[in-house]
Amino acid sequence: MKRYLFWMMAALLACTFGATQAAELVLGTGDVVKVSVYNNPDLTVETRVGANGFITYPLIGQVEVAGLPTAAAEKKIASLLVKGGFVKDPQVNMIVTLMQSQQVSVLGQVNRPGRFPIDGARSLLDVLALAGGISPDGGDFVTLVRHTPSGVSKDAIDIVGMVRDGSLKTDIELSGGDVVYVERAPHFYIYGEVQRPGMFRIERSMTVLQALAAGGGLTPRGTERGLRIKRRDAGGTLQILEAKFDDLVRPDDVLYVKESLF
């Protein structure tokens, strides 16, 4: 329920602040377009942009449209129809019926992973909403991988922090070929004399005391004295640490609650 409310709030913020503005579609390889000319039904064609960036159109043949916005492609076809003496004053209309060239991949811990078309301007929050939002197992940070002129870039974006602060400065506008990956949220483990031993999600700035609460608290035989955390250091060596209530829980920590001797 909390995750659902979070994504409702995220969608509302995106609309309220206008994170993205409507942008004209740019055509690319694989896109399917429907082209028509007013009062010329014989010139209505639905065709696909080929690997060479061209479409085949009646009377004028091959027309390069890849890399053009739809409005520019309409003007180009109209100009060629006039230049060839086929139509005096053509009113060309182009509709993209299938967007294949501009798609974003959303992977990992989302409710509907897959590829989504960039049909106009789409921000990170927009695309996550299309993917059904982050699943209950998803983390607070999203990794954005994209191709740039200098190579491949990788950025970690704090989605939850963005919405909590009400600032959409990091709600980046996405482009075709971008990859959004939502990692699994970090977890800790608790066992021993607790009501609900097991694995639990680590919330932000979670303390040992909060971890005990997540485990349902102590059993009648449990004791708050002698709490231990089993934690691996950077080199992979297992450490056993004495835990205090205000210590922060780290990913993959194992918290052990002893049985009282009295």
RANOR-V277908 format. One record per residue. SS is DSSP state (A for helix, B for strand, O for the rest). PSI is psi in radians with two decimals (* if undefined). NEAR is the number of other ideal C-beta (glycine too) atoms within 12 Angstrom. Layout:
ss	psi	near
SS	PSI	NEAR
SS	PSI	NEAR
This chain:
ss	psi	near
O	-0.75	8
A	-0.71	14
A	-0.68	28
A	-0.81	17
A	-0.63	13
A	-0.79	27
A	-0.50	30
A	-0.74	18
A	-0.70	23
A	-0.76	34
A	-0.68	26
A	-0.73	18
A	-0.72	28
A	-0.67	31
A	-0.73	18
A	-0.79	15
A	-0.13	21
O	0.95	16
O	-0.58	31
O	2.54	25
O	2.61	14
O	2.30	13
O	2.62	20
O	2.47	20
O	2.42	34
B	2.21	28
O	2.62	40
O	3.08	35
O	2.29	25
O	-0.28	25
O	2.50	39
B	2.22	25
B	2.60	38
B	2.09	24
B	2.31	40
B	2.73	26
B	2.21	30
O	2.26	18
O	0.27	15
B	1.28	24
B	-0.46	10
B	-0.24	13
B	0.21	28
B	2.13	20
B	2.43	27
B	2.12	20
B	2.90	30
B	2.48	28
O	2.10	38
O	3.04	23
O	-0.41	14
O	0.00	16
O	0.12	22
B	2.70	26
B	2.74	36
B	2.18	21
B	2.49	37
O	2.50	25
O	-0.69	23
O	-0.15	29
B	-2.35	15
B	2.27	20
B	2.18	36
B	2.11	24
O	-0.24	40
O	2.33	28
O	-0.07	21
O	2.50	28
B	2.76	21
A	-0.67	31
A	-0.68	21
A	-0.64	22
A	-0.67	37
A	-0.79	32
A	-0.65	21
A	-0.77	30
A	-0.73	43
A	-0.74	31
A	-0.73	19
A	-0.60	29
A	-0.70	29
A	-0.79	20
A	-0.63	16
O	-0.08	18
O	0.41	11
O	-0.70	23
O	2.35	25
O	-0.91	15
O	1.28	14
O	2.37	31
O	1.69	20
B	2.39	36
B	2.29	24
B	2.27	38
B	2.30	24
B	1.97	36
B	-0.37	21
B	2.03	22
O	1.90	29
O	-0.51	27
O	-0.54	32
O	1.52	35
B	2.61	28
B	2.39	36
B	2.25	28
B	2.05	39
B	2.92	28
B	-2.48	28
O	1.19	31
B	2.83	33
O	-0.50	22
O	1.34	20
O	2.64	25
B	-2.86	18
B	2.38	24
B	2.39	30
B	2.52	28
O	1.41	35
O	1.32	29
O	-2.93	22
O	2.26	25
O	2.22	35
B	3.06	38
A	-0.79	44
A	-0.66	41
A	-0.85	36
A	-0.66	49
A	-0.64	43
A	-0.68	34
A	-0.56	30
O	0.17	31
O	0.14	23
O	2.97	33
B	2.37	39
O	2.90	26
O	-0.44	21
O	-0.05	19
B	2.67	33
B	3.11	31
B	-0.32	28
B	2.49	28
B	2.38	42
B	2.21	29
B	2.07	36
B	2.23	25
B	2.72	26
B	2.30	15
B	2.90	14
O	-0.47	7
O	0.00	7
B	-2.71	9
B	2.25	15
B	2.68	18
B	2.14	18
B	2.45	21
B	2.20	21
B	2.24	33
B	1.65	22
A	-0.85	42
A	-0.76	28
A	-0.65	22
A	-0.81	29
A	-0.69	35
A	-0.65	16
A	-0.25	15
O	0.37	17
O	2.20	15
O	0.47	29
O	-0.52	17
O	0.18	23
O	1.34	36
O	2.45	29
B	2.25	28
O	2.80	37
O	2.84	27
O	2.36	30
O	-0.19	23
O	2.63	34
B	2.18	29
B	2.16	45
B	2.19	31
B	1.98	37
B	2.83	24
B	2.50	24
O	2.57	29
O	2.59	25
B	2.80	25
B	2.94	35
B	2.52	29
B	2.37	38
B	3.06	28
B	-2.48	30
O	1.18	28
B	2.78	31
O	-0.65	20
O	1.34	21
O	2.63	25
B	-2.76	19
B	2.41	23
B	2.68	31
B	2.45	28
O	2.05	28
O	2.94	21
O	2.35	18
O	0.66	15
O	2.32	29
B	2.96	25
A	-0.69	33
A	-0.73	22
A	-0.60	24
A	-0.69	41
A	-0.71	36
A	-0.67	21
A	-0.56	27
O	0.16	32
O	0.05	18
O	3.13	20
B	2.66	26
O	2.95	21
O	-0.39	11
O	-0.10	15
B	2.78	27
O	2.52	21
O	-0.28	20
O	2.50	18
O	0.46	21
O	2.45	35
B	2.51	25
B	2.22	33
B	2.09	24
B	2.42	27
B	2.38	17
O	-3.05	13
O	-0.48	8
O	-0.01	7
O	0.05	9
O	2.32	10
B	2.24	15
B	2.51	18
B	2.01	18
B	2.53	23
B	2.26	18
O	2.43	33
O	2.73	20
O	-0.60	20
O	0.10	14
O	2.51	24
B	2.45	24
O	2.37	37
O	2.80	27
O	2.36	21
O	0.22	22
O	2.57	33
B	2.01	31
B	2.22	46
B	2.25	30
B	2.12	33
O	2.85	23
B	2.42	18
O	2.47	16
O	-0.19	10
O	*	7
